Amino acid sequence: MEQLVSRLSQSDLCYFCDWPNKFVPRIAAGVYAIYDRRGRFLYVGMAGAGLSKNKVKQLKEIKGRKSGLFDRLGSHATGYRSGDRFNIYICDLFVLKGLSRSQINDIADKRISLDGINKEYIRSNFSYRYLVVESEVVRDLERYIQEFGINGETPSINPLV
């Protein structure tokens, strides 16, 4: 596990403002780490636990198909809270406290979208690193990082405590 964590920590730093990322495989299992502007480690996640080698092969035969890591990071980049735990955390922990009374009224009156504000916040403030790994290890690697961290730093939003 430590070798995988090291590879993740040394992978390229990517920015949500540049999404979609042409280098993230369209069909792959993987683990990712999300950082704020100061480089603080906020969140670790995984995707593609059900993507066996055979499943990946099947899905690659379907033109335009995306599954796993690309879908998950793409979901985060949208800012949509529905069905996305990371986006809910960001809205609750960062976005809500920065809203003005006017923005709250505009959201309540459906003049602006809270998800849109969340998207802008995520794209303006967060970066990520990712590592493609076999589907059989994604859950264990995510939990390992939640418990032991990356370079000794556990994620501030979702540590395993």
C-alpha positions as CSV (number, residue, x, y, z in Angstrom):
1,M,0.0,0.0,0.0
2,E,2.8,2.4,0.9
3,Q,4.2,2.2,-2.6
4,L,0.8,3.0,-4.1
5,V,0.4,6.0,-1.8
6,S,3.9,7.2,-2.8
7,R,3.0,6.9,-6.5
8,L,-0.2,8.9,-5.9
9,S,1.6,11.6,-3.9
10,Q,4.1,12.0,-6.8
11,S,1.5,12.0,-9.6
12,D,0.8,15.2,-11.5
13,L,-1.3,17.9,-9.7
14,C,-4.3,18.6,-11.8
15,Y,-6.8,21.4,-11.5
16,F,-10.6,21.3,-11.5
17,C,-10.6,24.5,-13.5
18,D,-9.1,22.5,-16.4
19,W,-11.8,19.8,-16.4
20,P,-12.3,17.7,-18.4
21,N,-8.8,16.3,-18.1
22,K,-7.8,14.5,-21.3
23,F,-5.3,12.4,-19.5
24,V,-7.7,10.7,-17.1
25,P,-8.6,7.3,-18.6
26,R,-12.3,7.2,-19.7
27,I,-12.7,3.7,-18.2
28,A,-10.6,2.9,-15.2
29,A,-10.6,2.2,-11.5
30,G,-8.6,4.5,-9.3
31,V,-8.0,6.5,-6.2
32,Y,-7.7,10.3,-6.0
33,A,-6.7,13.0,-3.5
34,I,-8.1,16.5,-3.5
35,Y,-6.2,19.6,-2.2
36,D,-7.1,23.2,-1.5
37,R,-5.2,26.2,-2.8
38,R,-2.7,26.0,0.1
39,G,-1.9,22.4,-0.7
40,R,-3.8,21.0,2.3
41,F,-5.1,17.5,1.8
42,L,-8.9,17.6,2.1
43,Y,-10.4,14.4,0.7
44,V,-9.5,11.0,-0.6
45,G,-11.9,9.1,-2.9
46,M,-12.0,6.1,-5.1
47,A,-14.0,4.9,-8.1
48,G,-14.4,1.8,-10.2
49,A,-14.5,-0.9,-7.6
50,G,-16.7,-2.9,-9.9
51,L,-14.5,-2.5,-13.0
52,S,-12.8,-5.9,-13.4
53,K,-10.5,-6.4,-16.3
54,N,-13.3,-8.1,-18.3
55,K,-15.7,-5.3,-17.5
56,V,-13.2,-2.7,-18.6
57,K,-12.7,-4.6,-21.9
58,Q,-16.5,-4.7,-22.5
59,L,-17.0,-1.1,-21.7
60,K,-14.1,0.0,-24.0
61,E,-16.0,-1.6,-26.9
62,I,-18.9,0.9,-26.4
63,K,-18.0,4.2,-28.2
64,G,-18.0,7.2,-25.9
65,R,-18.5,5.2,-22.7
66,K,-17.0,6.5,-19.5
67,S,-16.9,4.7,-16.2
68,G,-15.0,4.9,-12.9
69,L,-12.4,7.5,-12.2
70,F,-13.3,9.9,-15.1
71,D,-17.0,9.8,-14.1
72,R,-16.3,10.4,-10.4
73,L,-13.9,13.3,-10.9
74,G,-16.3,14.7,-13.6
75,S,-19.1,14.6,-11.1
76,H,-17.0,16.5,-8.6
77,A,-16.2,19.1,-11.3
78,T,-19.9,19.8,-11.9
79,G,-20.6,21.0,-8.4
80,Y,-23.9,19.2,-8.3
81,R,-24.7,18.1,-4.8
82,S,-27.2,15.4,-5.6
83,G,-25.6,12.0,-5.3
84,D,-22.1,13.4,-4.8
85,R,-20.8,13.3,-1.2
86,F,-17.7,15.4,-1.9
87,N,-19.8,18.2,-3.4
88,I,-22.1,18.1,-0.4
89,Y,-19.1,18.4,1.9
90,I,-17.7,21.4,0.0
91,C,-21.0,23.2,-0.1
92,D,-21.6,22.6,3.7
93,L,-18.1,23.4,4.8
94,F,-17.0,26.1,2.5
95,V,-19.7,27.6,0.2
96,L,-22.6,28.2,2.6
97,K,-20.6,30.3,5.1
98,G,-19.5,32.6,2.2
99,L,-23.0,33.3,0.9
100,S,-24.4,36.8,1.2
101,R,-28.0,37.4,2.3
102,S,-28.7,38.5,-1.3
103,Q,-27.3,35.3,-2.7
104,I,-29.4,33.2,-0.2
105,N,-32.5,35.1,-1.3
106,D,-31.7,34.6,-5.0
107,I,-31.2,30.9,-4.4
108,A,-34.5,30.7,-2.5
109,D,-36.2,32.5,-5.4
110,K,-34.6,30.3,-8.0
111,R,-32.7,33.2,-9.6
112,I,-29.3,31.6,-9.1
113,S,-28.3,28.0,-8.4
114,L,-26.5,26.8,-5.3
115,D,-25.0,24.0,-7.4
116,G,-23.7,26.6,-9.8
117,I,-22.0,28.5,-7.0
118,N,-20.6,25.2,-5.7
119,K,-19.2,24.4,-9.1
120,E,-17.5,27.7,-9.3
121,Y,-16.0,27.3,-5.9
122,I,-14.7,23.8,-6.7
123,R,-13.2,24.8,-10.0
124,S,-11.6,27.9,-8.5
125,N,-10.2,26.4,-5.3
126,F,-9.3,22.7,-5.7
127,S,-6.8,20.5,-7.4
128,Y,-6.4,16.7,-7.4
129,R,-4.0,13.9,-8.0
130,Y,-5.1,10.5,-9.2
131,L,-3.7,7.0,-9.6
132,V,-5.2,4.3,-11.8
133,V,-5.1,0.9,-9.9
134,E,-6.8,-2.4,-10.2
135,S,-10.4,-2.5,-9.0
136,E,-9.6,-5.1,-6.4
137,V,-7.5,-2.6,-4.4
138,V,-9.3,0.7,-4.7
139,R,-11.4,0.3,-1.5
140,D,-8.4,-0.9,0.5
141,L,-6.2,1.9,-0.8
142,E,-8.8,4.6,0.0
143,R,-9.2,3.3,3.5
144,Y,-5.5,3.0,4.0
145,I,-5.1,6.7,3.0
146,Q,-8.0,7.7,5.2
147,E,-6.2,6.1,8.2
148,F,-2.6,6.8,7.5
149,G,-2.7,9.7,5.1
150,I,-0.3,10.8,2.4
151,N,3.1,11.8,3.7
152,G,1.6,11.6,7.2
153,E,-1.3,14.0,6.4
154,T,-4.8,12.5,6.6
155,P,-7.6,14.0,4.7
156,S,-9.3,16.8,6.7
157,I,-12.8,16.1,5.4
158,N,-13.0,12.3,5.4
159,P,-10.4,10.7,7.6
160,L,-10.9,7.2,9.0
161,V,-11.4,7.9,12.7
